[in-house]
Amino acid sequence: MSRKIRNADEMFDRRLFLAAGGGGLVWAGLVARLFQLQFLEAERYQDLAEANHVKLVMAPPERGQILDRFGRPLASQRQAGRVSVIPEQMHDPEAVLQRISGLIDLPEARRARLLEEVRNARRRNAGFLPVIVAQELTFEEFSRMQVHAVEMEGVDVQMASTRSYPRARDFAHVLGYVARASADDLERLTTGLVPEDVRIYQEMFRHPDMRTGRQGMERFAEDWLRGRPGRRRVVANAHGRPLWELQQDPKQAAVPGKDLYITIDAELQRVAIDRFEGESGAAVVVDVENGDVLAMVSTPAFDPNSFVNGISGADYAVLRDDPRSPLYPRAHGGVYPPGSTFKMVVATAALEAGVIKPEERIRCPGHYRFGNRTWHCWKRPGHGAMNMHDAIKQSCDVYFYEIARRAGVEKIAEVSRKFGFGHTWVLGMTGARGGLVPDPEWKLKARGEPWFEGETLNFGIGQGQLGTTPLQLALMTARIAATGAPIRPRMIGLGPNDEDDAMLNAPLDTEIMERMKAGMYGVTSEGGGTAYRSGDLGLGGPRLAGKTGTAQVRRITEQERRTGVRGGAAIARELRDHALFVAYAPADNPKYAISVIVEHGEGGSRTAAPVARDILAAAIKMDSGRAPAYARRADASPQSETGDPA
């Protein structure tokens, strides 16, 4: 009996040992697994858990500023009031929008579009995403909306970042503007990118605060200015609706865009605009020593702030249909006959070709007979016997008819291109044009007709098919003022390289350039000069040297020749001649060159020359060409950097 009991006890002990061992192993496994979960793989499972309720949403970058040469802001970011609605929180969207329209200006057509947008968001299960109702609220509108927002379902009133152009119209044609990215913009910006980057760009530009450059420097320097988007960690519910934002991970923060410096002096630009006094036209000022463009004025202009959040069709139609064409970039995209401002080019061509000596005199009786046609001089009685200096000074047409005929169209066209005519100087802007330097090859190709020698005579006084821009005329003048030295024009001081890195460096004889300078000085500072009264800058010493020009916009009839050419109030404004003037100053030590065109201003000496004189005087007084702010920066490099998407 005792043996059986002992065996039973032993069996129980074995079973107890086995059970205890098995239990111990289970507990050891549980502890090991807990250790693995709590310590070894804690971060992994935390990430998995967060993935169920934490979403990464796009954080748009802050766009870089555009600054003038001295660091004054021309385009920047600012905070502005904005109203948006959350579709899923609105029981009656139509009633809410109607209520909002009683507090701020919200036209009926805009309400109808918003209502459709809200309904579409709900159909796409995207009702948690905000729909922008209004932006750029005034202080009074923002205050009213803040007070009443709590009374309306799904309405959110907040301050948001927006692009701002503090000098409004002053730089419209230089800077351009930004706007919401269209389908065409996205195609342009994503061409050549891999699919993942295309997806990121599409997501980035869907953000309500995101804009892209549409024109001007804003478009040219898009990669430089835009920056790189980041990510924000947001707690979301089971439906994906954001509830609150978690602490920002510095590694995922958006990288702001870089600042862009341009060479223009904002204060000189303002002086130039004021000086036009409501006239339509353009002015360009260039630093003779380094090619910096110091002023680039096209007037009238538009307000780029109107485009940032979308311009209405009615407002755009007003700009488009305005007879003074405020959307037209006259300074670098306007093509005009240069008139007599072109005569230095013709004189240079004749001297280079050796067809005339500077002191040879050509008699001007007031007209020039060639073939069976008569060409007239602007001075009906004629100028008498003219040498080159006097012909430039008094702008004798007959003299230039003759030397143009001697030099020939091919030589004049060759020298024109040396001065930069026919070249499209982009300089980081959109809308630039190259004009036209006509020659027999061009005419045969464009019109299928031979060149007639009579056309060369018109070419010789800057008329006919010749087309130039105010920017080209300013560069021509700078090249003369620099006695033919090479010039590289530029408008970007610190930022991406300009795609147009061309130079004015074709060989020009210094002796010939000295003669051109002497002739231009005679125009403003010697008796008989066509702009004799404009030479004094009013600065107690420095004078300017220049050349007048008048560009015809209509043909003068023979009857008018006999009875007197009509002008002023006798003809419609759009039929009056354009007034031009090119100049540099100080005359004895050139620093600044300028071109001015006053549309339908008639006489260059009467209308354009005083404008140029006052702008040059301001440039000298303000020392617009002094060392710019970006030259003092340690990282001042013209090398381009792209803002690749995150």
Rosetta blueprint (number, residue, H / E / L):
1 M L
2 S H
3 R H
4 K H
5 I H
6 R H
7 N H
8 A H
9 D H
10 E H
11 M H
12 F H
13 D H
14 R H
15 R H
16 L H
17 F H
18 L H
19 A H
20 A H
21 G H
22 G H
23 G H
24 G H
25 L H
26 V H
27 W H
28 A H
29 G H
30 L H
31 V H
32 A H
33 R H
34 L H
35 F H
36 Q H
37 L H
38 Q H
39 F H
40 L H
41 E L
42 A H
43 E H
44 R H
45 Y H
46 Q H
47 D H
48 L H
49 A H
50 E H
51 A H
52 N H
53 H H
54 V E
55 K E
56 L E
57 V E
58 M E
59 A E
60 P L
61 P L
62 E L
63 R L
64 G L
65 Q L
66 I E
67 L E
68 D L
69 R L
70 F L
71 G L
72 R L
73 P E
74 L E
75 A E
76 S E
77 Q E
78 R E
79 Q E
80 A E
81 G E
82 R E
83 V E
84 S E
85 V E
86 I L
87 P H
88 E H
89 Q H
90 M L
91 H L
92 D L
93 P H
94 E H
95 A H
96 V H
97 L H
98 Q H
99 R H
100 I H
101 S H
102 G L
103 L L
104 I L
105 D L
106 L L
107 P L
108 E H
109 A H
110 R H
111 R H
112 A H
113 R H
114 L H
115 L H
116 E H
117 E H
118 V H
119 R H
120 N H
121 A H
122 R H
123 R H
124 R L
125 N L
126 A L
127 G L
128 F L
129 L L
130 P L
131 V E
132 I E
133 V E
134 A E
135 Q E
136 E E
137 L E
138 T L
139 F H
140 E H
141 E H
142 F H
143 S H
144 R H
145 M H
146 Q H
147 V H
148 H H
149 A H
150 V H
151 E H
152 M L
153 E L
154 G L
155 V E
156 D E
157 V E
158 Q E
159 M E
160 A E
161 S E
162 T E
163 R E
164 S E
165 Y L
166 P L
167 R L
168 A H
169 R H
170 D H
171 F H
172 A H
173 H H
174 V H
175 L H
176 G L
177 Y L
178 V E
179 A E
180 R L
181 A L
182 S L
183 A H
184 D H
185 D H
186 L H
187 E H
188 R H
189 L H
190 T H
191 T L
192 G L
193 L L
194 V L
195 P H
196 E H
197 D H
198 V H
199 R H
200 I H
201 Y H
202 Q H
203 E H
204 M H
205 F H
206 R H
207 H L
208 P L
209 D L
210 M L
211 R L
212 T E
213 G E
214 R L
215 Q L
216 G H
217 M H
218 E H
219 R H
220 F H
221 A L
222 E H
223 D H
224 W H
225 L H
226 R H
227 G L
228 R E
229 P L
230 G E
231 R E
232 R E
233 R E
234 V E
235 V E
236 A E
237 N L
238 A L
239 H L
240 G L
241 R L
242 P E
243 L E
244 W E
245 E E
246 L L
247 Q L
248 Q L
249 D L
250 P H
251 K H
252 Q H
253 A L
254 A L
255 V E
256 P L
257 G L
258 K L
259 D L
260 L E
261 Y E
262 I E
263 T L
264 I L
265 D L
266 A H
267 E H
268 L H
269 Q H
270 R H
271 V H
272 A H
273 I H
274 D H
275 R H
276 F L
277 E L
278 G L
279 E L
280 S L
281 G E
282 A E
283 A E
284 V E
285 V E
286 V E
287 D E
288 V L
289 E L
290 N L
291 G L
292 D E
293 V E
294 L E
295 A E
296 M E
297 V E
298 S E
299 T E
300 P L
301 A L
302 F L
303 D L
304 P L
305 N H
306 S H
307 F H
308 V H
309 N L
310 G L
311 I L
312 S L
313 G H
314 A H
315 D H
316 Y H
317 A H
318 V H
319 L H
320 R H
321 D H
322 D L
323 P L
324 R L
325 S L
326 P L
327 L L
328 Y L
329 P L
330 R H
331 A H
332 H H
333 G H
334 G L
335 V L
336 Y E
337 P L
338 P L
339 G H
340 S H
341 T H
342 F H
343 K H
344 M H
345 V H
346 V H
347 A H
348 T H
349 A H
350 A H
351 L H
352 E H
353 A H
354 G L
355 V L
356 I L
357 K L
358 P L
359 E L
360 E L
361 R L
362 I E
363 R E
364 C E
365 P L
366 G L
367 H E
368 Y E
369 R E
370 F E
371 G L
372 N L
373 R E
374 T E
375 W E
376 H E
377 C L
378 W L
379 K L
380 R L
381 P L
382 G L
383 H L
384 G E
385 A E
386 M E
387 N L
388 M H
389 H H
390 D H
391 A H
392 I H
393 K H
394 Q H
395 S L
396 C L
397 D H
398 V H
399 Y H
400 F H
401 Y H
402 E H
403 I H
404 A H
405 R H
406 R H
407 A H
408 G L
409 V H
410 E H
411 K H
412 I H
413 A H
414 E H
415 V H
416 S H
417 R H
418 K H
419 F L
420 G L
421 F L
422 G L
423 H L
424 T L
425 W L
426 V L
427 L L
428 G L
429 M L
430 T L
431 G L
432 A L
433 R L
434 G L
435 G L
436 L E
437 V L
438 P L
439 D L
440 P H
441 E H
442 W H
443 K H
444 L H
445 K H
446 A H
447 R H
448 G L
449 E L
450 P L
451 W L
452 F L
453 E H
454 G H
455 E H
456 T H
457 L H
458 N H
459 F H
460 G H
461 I L
462 G L
463 Q L
464 G L
465 Q L
466 L L
467 G E
468 T E
469 T L
470 P H
471 L H
472 Q H
473 L H
474 A H
475 L H
476 M H
477 T H
478 A H
479 R H
480 I H
481 A H
482 A L
483 T L
484 G L
485 A L
486 P L
487 I E
488 R L
489 P L
490 R E
491 M L
492 I E
493 G E
494 L E
495 G L
496 P L
497 N L
498 D L
499 E L
500 D L
501 D L
502 A L
503 M L
504 L E
505 N L
506 A L
507 P L
508 L L
509 D L
510 T H
511 E H
512 I H
513 M H
514 E H
515 R H
516 M H
517 K H
518 A H
519 G H
520 M H
521 Y H
522 G H
523 V H
524 T H
525 S H
526 E L
527 G L
528 G L
529 G L
530 T L
531 A L
532 Y H
533 R H
534 S H
535 G L
536 D E
537 L L
538 G L
539 L L
540 G L
541 G L
542 P L
543 R E
544 L L
545 A E
546 G E
547 K E
548 T E
549 G E
550 T E
551 A E
552 Q L
553 V L
554 R L
555 R L
556 I L
557 T L
558 E H
559 Q H
560 E H
561 R H
562 R H
563 T H
564 G L
565 V L
566 R L
567 G L
568 G H
569 A H
570 A H
571 I L
572 A L
573 R H
574 E H
575 L H
576 R L
577 D L
578 H E
579 A E
580 L E
581 F E
582 V E
583 A E
584 Y E
585 A E
586 P L
587 A L
588 D L
589 N L
590 P L
591 K L
592 Y E
593 A E
594 I E
595 S E
596 V E
597 I E
598 V E
599 E L
600 H L
601 G L
602 E L
603 G L
604 G H
605 S H
606 R H
607 T H
608 A H
609 A H
610 P H
611 V H
612 A H
613 R H
614 D H
615 I H
616 L H
617 A H
618 A H
619 A H
620 I H
621 K H
622 M H
623 D L
624 S L
625 G L
626 R L
627 A L
628 P L
629 A H
630 Y H
631 A H
632 R H
633 R L
634 A L
635 D L
636 A L
637 S L
638 P L
639 Q L
640 S L
641 E L
642 T L
643 G L
644 D L
645 P L
646 A L
